[in-house]
Amino acid sequence: MSSKDLLADLKSKIGQQMKSTPPATEAAPAPRETAPARVAHKKESSPKAAPAKEAVALPARSGRGVHMYLDDTDRKILHTLAVWFASNDRRVSDSQVIKAALRMAEGHQGAKLLELCDQVRATDRRKQPRKPDTKAEK
């Protein structure tokens, strides 16, 4: 059935429905206005249909969750980097900012990176020397 025949058929059915409904009385509430219903048309497949695109295989999700403790200064740096990305029309998450910074650091290894690493290690409280056990001396 062509689209013109389908359209004419729909118009005739709409006209029949409108003629068969009784007029509304004054006591009846006014019907709500709704958007016209859309009719889904099936596209006829032509014999010259383009071949279906091959499904692109996405790489398997890799990696693992990592829990990191950040100082307030590190969180501020992370936030300012995220703001900088946003000002360049990139909406990124904290983990994406960290990944980008890591990949940039990988390409720029040198004395400055070593200096920054030493600063970070100096503020890390996990590796502080332990206090001598006072109970063992007694």
N, C-alpha and C positions, 0 to 999 in steps of 0.2 A: 504494500500500500504506500503510495507516495505521500509526501508530507502535506501536499495540498489537499489530497483526499482526507487525510487524517484531520487536518485543520477544519475542513468543512463538516466532517462528522462530529467533531467536538462542538462546533458552533450550533449545529442542529440539536444536539443533546442538551446543551445549555439552554437553548430556547425552549425546548420541551419542558425542562424542569421549572423554568421561570413561569410558564403558562399554567402548569399544573398546581403550583403552590397557591393557597388562598392568600388574599391580601392580609397584612398584619393589622390587628386592631390597635386602638390607641392605648389600651391598658398593657399591652405586651411591651417588654423592654426592647430598646433598639439593639439590633444585633451589632456585635463588634466588627470593626473593619479588619479584615485580615488580608495578608498578601495573597495574590492569586497563586493557586497551586501550580507547581511546575510539573510538566509531563516529561518523563524520561523517554527519549527516543533511542531505540537501538540502532546503532550504526551498522549498515550492511557491509559485510566484509567483501572487499573487492578482490578479484583474483590476482591483482598486482600488488597485494599488500606487502609492505616492507617487512623484511625478516625481523623477528623480535631481537632486541639487543641482548647480548649475552649478559647474564647476571654477573656483576662484578663481585668477586669474592672478597669480603672485607677480612682483614687480618684478625686472627683470634685475639681476643682481649687478653693482654698480658699485663704483667706488673702485679704489685700487691699493695695493700694499704700500708701506709707508713705513718707512724705517730711521731710528731716532732714537737719539741718545746722551743718556743721562740721568746726572746726577751722583748720588752716593750719597744726598744729601739728597732729590733728586727721587724716587729709587726708594723711599726710606722713606715719603715722602708718598703715593706710589702704593700702597704696601703698606697703609698705615694707612687709606686710602680703601677699598681692597678689603675690609679687615677690617670697616670700618664698614658697607659694603654687606652683608657676610655676617651681621653682627649684626642686620640688618633683613631677613633671609631672602632675600637676593639673592646668588646666586653668579655673579660676573661676572669676566671676564678683564681683563687689564691694558688692552687696547685699548678695551674697553667703558668702563672707568673714565675713560680719557683722552677718549673721545668725549663722555661725560656731562659732564665738567668743561669741555670746549670749548663745548658747547652752553649750559651754564650761564653761562660767561664771555661768550658772545655776548649774552645777555640783560642782563648787568650790566656794560656797558662804562662806564668812568668813570676818575676820577683814581687809584683804587686799582689798577686793571688797568694803567694806564700806569706806575705806580710799580713794580709787580711785573715788568713788561716790561723796565724799565731795569735792575733787579737781575739779571735773567736775562742780558741783553745784556752786562753788566759781567763776568759769569763765563764767557762764551762765549770759548773759546780759539781759535776758528777765525779770528776777525777781528782778531787782534792786529797792530799795525804791524810790518812786516818790518824786520829789522836791515839796516843798509847793507851792501852787498857790499864786502868789503875788497879783493878781487882787482881790482875796477874802478878803484880809486884808483891802482894801481901802473902 
